[in-house]
Amino acid sequence: MSNKRIQYSDLQAARALVTVVGDSRWEVVALAHAFLAVADGADEIDAVRIAKDRGVATLKEGRVLLRRCANEGFLPVLKPRSRVGSAENPVTKLFPAAVTEERFVELATELCDRQSSLSCDDERETGHTLVDFKIRGSDESLPINVKTASTAFEKARDLVGLEPDDCIPIPVYKASAALETVPDLLYVVSVDFTLIATLDVLLPQLFSEDERIVWDLLNRFEGARLRNAEDAFIFATVRRYWHRIREVLKGNPFHAVSARKAIRVLQTKPRRTPGIGLRAWGTGASAEVNVHLSIREDTTPWDQVVSRIESSGLDSIIVAINRRRQEVVFDPEI
């Protein structure tokens, strides 16, 4: 989405923040509440208390910020973002993720409607960073992490031996953590390399004036608990305009692969994980270490997973994730 600067006053900025993401804990929103309280006639003591209660760290900090607002204005007090590249931009990361999750919710709901013994729990606001949803049966549950692959890995052929359109990355540290705490975790991935461009065009057409101001503020400024405000804004926007967003989506299929299988690929095909199997990795891609999976070879279409659940039960998927076999491996003594 274009970050073309729009013009607004201190009061307009504070009011937009309170209107659109007023319940978030971003310290900028807390200051906006206090700034508006002063504008409406509150004394400093009450306004400082409002700032503290809503997210500013201490009463002392709230007092300093409000006095600066009185002298400089609301916007000049805010701390500009130090990192503003595409990797930090919520359109590049969070909006596509939220849209993809909403698509998956529809599919999971359809499955649960057909199978009355199943239900789907939304885990995204529980603080569990590895699990987005759980499909529950009578005695078992299948934890799911929904991912979107929205940017092609153009150097995939040279670096990991896969075609860019047949390559999806899974962060190694997350898959490893899953094996320790959520060993049945299933990644459900949608590949859509046009999604960012689609949202880039659509979202500015949907935003209200207040939403445009808040979007601009989220892209320009940082502060404690910024992610809380980003999540609140993005989730609310996707849900509010879902009927419009859904109309322009391609409906690309989902592909499933377990965290266990991702780690198996890491172990058996080290070239798929640059930084482990490739020298001078730092010249080829970002610093995060990913294991790269082949869509065709390593994943299972979500439709097939659903068919298996309907014919053989949820437990059949969990058994498949935990399948074992014997093999002879090197076990060096020295």
VEXTOR-824035 format. One line per field, with one value per residue: x, y, z of N, C-alpha, C in turn. Coordinates in pm, whole numbers, plus 50000, padded with zeros to 5 digits. Atoms other than C-alpha are relative to their C-alpha. Example, Ala and Ser with C-alpha at 12.3 -4.5 7.8 and 13.67 -1.06 7.14 Angstrom:
// residues 2
nc1: (50089 49918)
nc2: (49881 49881)
nc3: (50000 49994)
cac1: (51230 51367)
cac2: (49550 49894)
cac3: (50780 50714)
cc1: (50090 49923)
cc2: (50120 50109)
cc3: (50000 50073)
This chain:
// residues 334
nc1: (50085 49924 49986 50007 50035 50124 49992 50099 49955 49979 50129 50051 49923 50036 50139 50003 49944 50097 50117 49973 49926 50000 49982 49867 49910 49889 49984 50046 50144 50017 49974 50111 50109 49969 49996 50139 50057 49956 50071 50138 50005 49950 49875 49883 49995 50094 49953 49884 50055 50057 49888 49942 50095 50021 49884 49872 49933 50002 50062 49899 49988 50122 49996 49902 50054 50110 49946 49942 50112 50049 49904 49960 50108 50008 49921 49854 49951 49995 49869 50007 49949 49860 49992 50122 49994 50114 50007 50064 50128 50109 50061 49917 49999 50115 50126 50017 50019 50137 50091 49987 50064 50145 50038 49995 50113 50116 49986 50012 50140 50074 49970 50068 50144 50029 49966 50051 49914 49883 50013 49876 49968 49908 49897 49909 49990 49964 49858 49923 49950 49984 50129 50105 50131 50003 50119 50019 50095 50048 49889 49872 50001 49896 49956 49972 49942 50030 49894 50016 49877 50044 49885 49924 49858 49951 49873 50022 49936 49857 49964 50059 50031 50143 50051 50062 50143 50017 49915 50056 49907 50047 49892 49948 50014 50140 50027 49931 50074 50125 49973 49984 50119 50123 49941 50094 50031 50014 49999 50092 49936 50054 49900 50065 49900 50065 50086 49957 50038 50147 50035 49943 50096 50135 50020 50023 50136 50094 49980 50064 49902 49929 49915 49883 49910 49939 49906 49882 49930 49938 49884 49902 49952 49987 50034 50033 50122 50046 50060 50136 50085 50002 50090 50138 50041 50004 50108 50129 50019 50030 50134 50101 50012 49973 50079 49935 49869 50021 50037 49885 49902 49998 50039 49895 50015 49911 49916 49972 49878 49979 49870 49911 49949 49908 49873 49946 49935 49881 49899 49961 49966 49948 49993 50126 49992 49879 49949 49954 49949 49948 49902 50024 50145 50036 50004 50107 50136 50012 49925 50078 49971 50121 49992 50084 50072 50063 50146 50041 49942 49999 50126 50123 50109 50092 50121 49977 50004 50142 50063 49954 50068 50141 50016 49930 49995 49892 49885 49919 49902 49899 49920 49916 49895 49906 49955 49859 49945 49864 49897 49864 49941 49868 50000 49855 49946 49896)
nc2: (49881 49877 49928 49859 49926 49924 49888 49999 49925 50076 50045 50103 50122 50059 50048 50119 50111 50041 50055 50121 50100 49941 50099 50063 49957 49923 49882 49883 49992 49954 49856 49935 49988 49895 49873 49959 49964 49863 49913 49989 49927 50074 49946 50082 50120 50098 50041 50088 50127 50065 50050 50115 50111 50053 50059 49933 50084 49946 49868 49899 49991 49938 49856 49940 50000 49904 49864 49979 49978 49863 49906 50033 50062 50145 50073 49984 50076 50142 50048 50056 50136 50007 50098 49978 50076 50086 50109 49950 49942 50095 50049 50107 50114 50029 50002 50127 50108 49994 50037 50145 50065 49989 50101 50133 50010 50042 50142 50079 49994 50091 50136 50026 50006 50132 50102 49940 50036 49915 49856 49928 49896 49895 49987 49891 49898 50064 49977 50115 49954 50108 50057 49904 50063 50142 50076 50094 50109 50038 50037 49954 49869 49980 49860 49954 49868 49958 49917 49956 49976 49892 49949 50110 50007 49998 50073 50135 50103 50002 50015 50118 50103 50005 49891 49898 50022 50128 49985 49927 50001 50019 49961 50116 49988 50025 50144 50068 49973 50077 50139 50006 49959 50032 50092 50036 49878 50008 49874 49995 49890 49953 49932 49900 49897 49875 49952 49869 49899 49988 49922 49868 49923 50003 49948 49855 49971 50040 49930 49873 49895 50033 50117 49956 49931 50100 50077 49916 49993 50130 50013 49895 49989 50123 49986 50125 50073 49963 50118 50013 49911 50054 50115 49952 49932 50091 50098 49932 49959 50119 50049 49900 49990 50132 50028 49932 50062 50136 49992 49983 50105 50108 50128 50099 50114 50014 50119 50035 50072 49996 49953 50117 50024 49891 50030 50115 49946 49933 50099 50088 49921 49875 49890 49926 49904 49919 49967 50130 50077 49915 49902 49859 49979 49861 49923 50050 49977 49938 50068 50105 50132 50071 50121 49976 50120 50008 50015 50124 50120 50006 49961 50070 49903 49994 50075 50142 50011 49993 50128 50104 49977 50038 50144 50083 49934 49906 50073 50053 49898 49998 50121 49978 49906 50067 50127 50032 50115 50032 49984 50005 49866 49985 49967 50005 49996 49896)
nc3: (50000 50005 49874 50030 49879 49999 49906 49892 49883 49878 49950 50091 49978 49871 50007 50086 49923 49898 50068 50078 49920 49867 49892 50006 49894 50056 49916 50077 49978 49862 50000 50070 49904 49904 50074 50022 49869 49973 50095 49954 49874 49885 49947 50032 49916 50056 50132 49979 49955 50119 50080 49930 50000 50136 50064 49975 49900 49864 49984 50031 50146 50051 49970 50091 50136 50011 49998 50133 50092 49977 50058 50137 50075 49984 50099 49985 49885 50033 50045 50136 50020 50042 50109 50078 50124 50028 49904 49879 50036 49976 50124 50050 49910 49915 50075 50072 49904 49947 50108 50021 49885 50014 50100 49937 49907 50078 50034 49877 49960 50089 49956 49872 50028 50057 49899 49876 49888 50004 49976 50028 49903 50044 49897 50035 49897 49873 49974 50048 50130 50095 50039 50036 49985 49966 50036 49889 50005 49868 49912 50051 50065 50101 50000 50137 50023 50137 50055 50138 50076 50088 50076 50061 49972 50137 50010 49949 50084 49974 49859 49933 50097 50029 50082 49914 49982 49929 49882 49886 49887 49863 49908 49929 49855 49963 50015 49891 49877 50006 49963 49855 49925 50074 50100 50106 50075 50145 50073 50115 50072 50127 50084 50085 50023 50042 49892 49951 50100 49996 49880 50019 50078 49943 49865 49995 50044 49896 49873 49967 49975 49877 50024 50077 49907 49913 50081 50018 49872 49976 50087 49974 49863 49924 49860 49931 50037 50135 50064 49950 50080 50137 50002 49982 50122 50115 49981 50011 50139 50081 49968 50038 50145 50056 50120 50113 50021 50052 50141 50089 49976 50099 49941 50022 49908 49886 49997 49861 49968 49856 49951 50000 50136 50031 49936 50072 50121 49950 49965 50111 50118 49942 50096 49994 49890 50012 49869 49954 50113 50108 49955 50035 50005 49977 50124 50085 49954 49868 49894 49937 50056 50040 50080 50116 50037 50132 49992 50066 49940 49854 49937 50037 50019 49888 50037 49969 49853 49962 50039 49908 49873 50014 50020 49900 49871 49973 49948 50111 50036 49893 50020 50117 49961 49910 50058 49978 50070 49959 50100 49951 50009 49939 49857 49976 49865 50002)
cac1: (50000 50125 50259 50187 50166 49822 49763 49591 49611 49712 49346 49247 49528 49439 49066 49127 49345 49084 48803 48973 49214 49114 49124 49477 49767 50002 50150 50070 49700 49730 49881 49604 49341 49518 49576 49205 49116 49324 49163 48822 48919 49068 49345 49696 49665 49357 49508 49833 49633 49446 49777 49914 49599 49589 49949 50211 50472 50475 50300 50626 50659 50296 50349 50660 50484 50176 50382 50574 50241 50136 50452 50516 50189 50081 50247 50594 50619 50577 50886 50938 50987 51354 51284 51042 51140 50899 50991 50855 50545 50220 50086 50380 50342 50035 49756 49823 49847 49515 49342 49476 49366 49017 49004 49107 48841 48579 48717 48747 48393 48262 48440 48296 47948 47968 48118 47913 48169 48431 48479 48737 48895 49060 49388 49530 49459 49575 49939 50044 50269 50287 49917 49652 49362 49275 49032 48889 48724 48574 48909 49178 49277 49480 49685 49721 49943 49816 50085 50086 50367 50317 50668 50846 51199 51357 51694 51534 51673 52030 52017 51787 51735 51364 51168 51046 50681 50737 50907 50768 50978 50922 51125 51350 51330 50949 50932 51190 50999 50680 50840 50912 50575 50318 50451 50132 50146 50027 50124 49851 50000 49847 50076 49965 50235 49980 49813 50025 49967 49593 49571 49791 49524 49211 49271 49306 48965 48806 48949 48745 48912 48994 49130 49356 49495 49556 49716 49953 50037 50106 50349 50523 50564 50670 50651 50576 50314 50293 50218 49908 49769 49873 49692 49381 49372 49441 49207 48924 48979 48983 48667 48485 48555 48577 48294 48484 48824 48689 48559 48909 49091 49191 49105 49441 49450 49601 49881 49950 50279 50363 50636 50777 50808 50971 51238 51278 51354 51599 51780 51783 51821 52049 52075 51711 51823 52080 52300 52340 52392 52522 52832 52810 52437 52440 52492 52187 51886 51762 51920 51629 51705 51427 51387 51246 50986 50864 50491 50465 50693 50662 50308 49959 49666 49435 49140 49298 49347 48979 48871 49079 48932 48580 48642 48879 48852 49074 49296 49407 49584 49759 49870 50003 50198 50362 50435 50766 50993 51318 51636 52009 52187 52542 52602 52971 53151 53430)
cac2: (50000 50344 50529 50869 51119 51254 51573 51584 51781 51669 51651 51455 51206 51154 51120 50871 50656 50652 50580 50303 50130 50290 49966 49869 49902 50087 50369 50616 50532 50579 50922 51004 50931 51159 51433 51438 51445 51762 51911 51844 52023 51752 51859 51721 51474 51305 51300 51146 50875 50803 50767 50529 50317 50276 50186 50450 50281 50514 50821 51013 50927 51020 51358 51428 51331 51540 51845 51798 51771 52102 52270 52086 51923 51556 51439 51592 51394 51056 50847 50787 50429 50342 50053 50121 49873 49627 49358 49584 49694 49533 49516 49295 49068 49105 49191 48893 48667 48790 48754 48400 48306 48434 48216 47915 47992 47955 47616 47491 47607 47420 47104 47135 47201 46873 46682 46762 46591 46853 47212 47479 47693 48025 48038 48358 48579 48333 48439 48101 48200 47855 47768 47971 47723 47385 47147 46940 46601 46411 46290 46461 46793 46899 47218 47428 47717 47902 48054 48256 48247 48585 48649 48417 48308 48412 48246 47918 47723 47824 47818 47528 47338 47416 47621 47953 47854 47520 47654 47748 47846 47724 47896 47634 47776 47761 47406 47296 47464 47292 46949 47031 47180 47107 46794 46737 47086 47104 47396 47490 47713 47920 48030 48355 48574 48836 48886 49182 49369 49297 49435 49728 49840 49744 49856 50233 50220 50069 50282 50554 50888 50784 50448 50622 50841 50544 50347 50638 50664 50290 50315 50629 50578 50311 50271 50005 49751 49878 49521 49522 49819 49670 49347 49531 49746 49466 49205 49457 49584 49235 49134 49461 49454 49079 49067 49318 49157 48810 48924 48996 48690 48406 48132 47961 47611 47536 47284 47096 46980 46890 47049 46697 46663 47005 46900 46567 46758 46972 46656 46462 46743 47004 47198 47298 47500 47761 47852 47482 47330 47628 47841 48222 48215 48577 48692 48503 48587 48715 48618 48403 48035 47858 47503 47519 47264 47152 47202 46906 46665 46757 46883 46734 46931 47049 46900 46556 46617 46710 46399 46183 46345 46288 45926 45810 46065 46338 46083 45949 46279 46277 45918 46020 46311 46076 45788 45612 45375 45199 45286 45238 45565 45668 45684 45776 45691 45930)
cac3: (50000 49920 50223 50066 50350 50433 50625 50965 51288 51636 51741 51430 51493 51859 51786 51503 51730 52006 51759 51562 51804 52131 52332 52224 52467 52232 52437 52156 52197 52573 52516 52268 52533 52778 52517 52434 52803 52845 52533 52691 53013 53237 53474 53446 53735 53585 53235 53360 53535 53211 53025 53289 53304 52926 52857 52937 53157 53459 53597 53566 53197 53136 53302 53092 52768 52840 52925 52601 52417 52573 52442 52114 52013 52003 51679 51741 52067 51897 51816 51442 51326 51299 51058 50776 50502 50346 50598 50873 50684 50806 50448 50357 50660 50876 50632 50400 50706 50847 50510 50467 50819 50746 50435 50643 50905 50633 50526 50885 50958 50654 50774 51125 50985 50792 51085 51394 51619 51525 51637 51558 51830 51746 51940 51792 52090 52357 52327 52186 51897 51739 51713 51529 51541 51687 51524 51809 51807 52097 52231 52025 51876 51574 51625 51310 51210 50902 50682 50363 50109 49942 49806 49564 49658 49330 49407 49510 49213 49289 49668 49759 49434 49399 49147 49293 49237 49415 49725 50066 50371 50727 51003 51159 51511 51507 51371 51628 51909 51791 51828 52191 52286 52009 51835 51632 51476 51116 50894 50644 50376 50098 49815 49652 49502 49389 49727 49840 49514 49536 49890 49794 49548 49744 50102 50038 49869 50180 50461 50625 50696 51053 50934 50680 50957 51189 50907 50842 51213 51239 50951 51079 51453 51701 52078 52337 52232 51874 51760 51979 51785 51450 51530 51651 51337 51090 51240 51270 50915 50763 50946 50875 50502 50452 50198 49981 50031 49957 49619 49485 49621 49390 49637 49594 49748 50087 50135 50461 50610 50969 51176 51211 50833 50802 51051 50868 50547 50743 50862 50537 50282 50440 50115 50166 50469 50361 50651 50723 50380 50183 50229 50230 50301 50412 50055 49930 50147 50480 50811 50931 50885 50695 50573 50221 50122 49783 49745 49509 49696 50063 50119 50104 49957 50234 50044 50086 50459 50488 50296 50525 50835 50702 50608 50885 51163 51302 51472 51133 51064 51401 51340 50997 51148 51399 51160 51234 51051 51132 50949 50987 51064 51143 51520 51548 51869 51769)
cc1: (50087 50002 50003 49944 49868 50010 49889 50062 50025 49867 49940 50072 49957 49858 49989 50053 49900 49878 50027 50068 50007 50021 50137 50089 50124 50012 49959 49850 49971 50021 49889 49879 50025 50001 49859 49932 50038 49926 49856 49989 50048 50127 50112 50001 49909 50049 50119 49953 49939 50111 50059 49907 49987 50127 50133 50064 49984 49928 50098 50014 49878 50000 50096 49943 49889 50051 50070 49890 49948 50090 50025 49885 50007 50094 50150 50059 50022 50136 49989 50054 50145 50018 49870 50001 49881 49986 49931 49858 49888 49930 50077 49986 49864 49868 49983 49976 49857 49897 50003 49936 49848 49948 49998 49884 49875 50006 49984 49855 49915 50023 49922 49848 49961 50023 49962 50085 50123 49964 50135 50017 50100 50098 50086 50017 50035 50145 50088 50046 50011 49869 49900 49861 50020 49868 49986 49898 49956 50114 50135 49987 50119 50039 50046 50061 49978 50107 49964 50138 49964 50113 50081 50148 50071 50129 49986 50073 50148 50033 49945 49957 49853 49964 49930 49851 49969 50073 49928 50097 49927 50114 50043 49976 49856 49964 50067 49928 49870 50023 50015 49868 49868 50036 49907 49970 49999 50003 49903 50034 49925 50110 49927 50095 49940 49922 50039 49959 49849 49957 50049 49904 49867 49987 49980 49859 49897 50006 49913 50108 50080 50093 50124 50100 50072 50101 50130 50082 50071 50126 50111 50066 50010 49962 49959 49864 49938 49930 49856 49904 49993 49902 49854 49949 49979 49887 49863 49972 49962 49859 49892 49976 50016 49922 50060 50134 49983 49972 50121 50107 49987 49952 50102 49990 50099 50075 50040 50132 50023 50135 50100 50061 50098 50137 50066 50070 50128 50113 50052 50042 50055 50009 49872 50000 50130 50040 50049 50068 50059 50095 49959 49852 49964 49994 49878 49860 50003 50069 49920 50024 49870 50037 49900 49942 49946 49851 49958 50048 49974 49867 49884 49890 49902 49871 50015 50000 49855 49930 50038 49935 49856 49982 50058 50015 50123 50126 50088 50107 50111 50090 50096 50117 50109 50046 50151 50041 50142 50096 50137 50064 50140 49983 50145 50034 50103 49972)
cc2: (50123 50067 50151 50074 50075 50104 49990 50071 49907 49943 49891 49867 49931 49942 49875 49878 49948 49933 49862 49892 50042 49903 49933 50060 50072 50130 50129 50019 50048 50151 50076 50018 50116 50138 50052 50039 50144 50098 50021 50062 49927 50065 49899 49869 49891 49948 49906 49862 49923 49940 49875 49879 49934 49954 50072 49937 50051 50134 50110 50017 50066 50151 50071 50011 50103 50144 50032 50025 50143 50102 49977 49952 49848 49926 50018 49919 49852 49963 49939 49858 50006 49903 50007 49924 49907 49887 50042 50049 49899 49951 49880 49874 49970 49997 49871 49883 49999 49959 49848 49923 50005 49902 49860 49982 49953 49850 49912 49998 49907 49855 49966 49996 49863 49888 50055 49968 50090 50144 50064 50113 50099 50028 50125 50104 49942 50027 49884 50029 49890 49950 50111 49944 49857 49943 49888 49893 49965 49972 50054 50138 50010 50147 50042 50139 50035 50096 50043 50020 50103 50061 49883 50012 49988 49921 49856 49894 49989 49964 49874 49891 49981 50115 50102 49978 49867 50003 50079 49989 49974 50038 49881 50011 49974 49853 49920 50019 49920 49856 49983 50022 49964 49902 49960 50118 49975 50141 49988 50128 50032 50076 50096 50117 50131 50065 50140 50109 50023 50087 50143 50092 50015 50078 50152 50040 49973 50088 50125 50104 49969 49881 50037 50070 49899 49916 50077 50006 49868 49981 50100 49991 49863 50026 49867 49948 50047 49882 49980 50086 49953 49884 50045 50064 49901 49899 50065 50039 49880 49951 50098 49999 49865 49973 50066 49936 49865 50001 50004 49892 49888 49867 49891 49887 50006 49867 49973 49925 50014 50062 49885 49977 50109 49972 49877 50044 50072 49900 49924 50075 50135 50115 50085 50105 50078 50056 49874 49927 50083 50103 50141 50029 50147 50083 49963 50034 50060 49915 49887 49867 49925 49867 50018 49868 50009 49980 49865 49875 49986 50031 49915 50104 49995 49924 49852 49977 49998 49869 49889 50016 49950 49849 49916 50066 50088 49928 49945 50099 50004 49878 50019 50094 49928 49863 49981 49885 49978 50024 49992 50137 49995 50041 49999 50000 50110 50092)
cc3: (50000 50137 49976 50120 49982 50110 50105 50119 50118 50052 49912 50021 50129 49995 49914 50076 50102 49936 49941 50082 50146 50114 49996 50108 49946 50079 49928 50016 50141 50010 49929 50091 50096 49935 49976 50130 50037 49910 50042 50138 50123 50053 49978 50079 49942 49865 50011 50044 49883 49916 50063 49992 49864 49930 50012 50123 50142 50002 49962 49849 49939 50021 49904 49859 49984 50003 49867 49897 50012 49931 49851 49913 50014 49905 50017 50116 49965 49940 49861 49995 49956 49883 49923 49868 49987 50100 50129 49973 50020 49874 49949 50084 50061 49925 49919 50095 50052 49895 49977 50114 49989 49896 50063 50097 49926 49968 50123 50048 49915 50042 50127 49983 49946 50101 50137 50122 50011 50034 49973 50101 49941 50114 49982 50108 50137 50037 49958 49858 49896 49942 49971 50029 50051 49953 50103 49965 50140 50097 49957 49939 49907 50000 49861 50004 49854 49952 49859 49939 49893 49918 49947 50038 49865 49982 50044 49919 50032 50145 50065 49902 49970 49906 50091 50025 50069 50133 50108 50118 50132 50093 50086 50150 50044 49987 50111 50132 50004 50043 50150 50073 49932 49890 49887 49906 49850 49943 49882 49925 49871 49926 49907 49983 49949 50114 50047 49903 50000 50118 49987 49925 50075 50130 50006 49958 50111 50124 50011 50025 50126 49981 49919 50091 50089 49924 49981 50129 50032 49917 50034 50138 50068 50145 50059 49959 49868 49934 50045 49919 49856 49988 50010 49871 49886 50014 49982 49856 49912 50026 49953 49849 49931 49872 49878 49968 49932 49850 49907 50020 49897 50056 49977 50102 50115 49990 50145 50012 50150 50035 50002 49861 49960 50061 49935 49872 50039 50024 49878 49875 50045 49901 50002 50111 49989 50136 50068 49885 49889 50058 49956 49985 50010 49874 49915 50043 50139 50104 50064 49930 49976 49936 49887 49951 49859 50018 49945 50073 50150 50067 49949 49981 50119 49971 50031 50151 50047 49966 50095 50137 49994 49988 50115 50136 50017 50046 49889 49956 50104 49991 49883 50032 50080 49948 50022 49909 50049 49884 50067 49980 50058 50146 50048 50149 50013 49883)
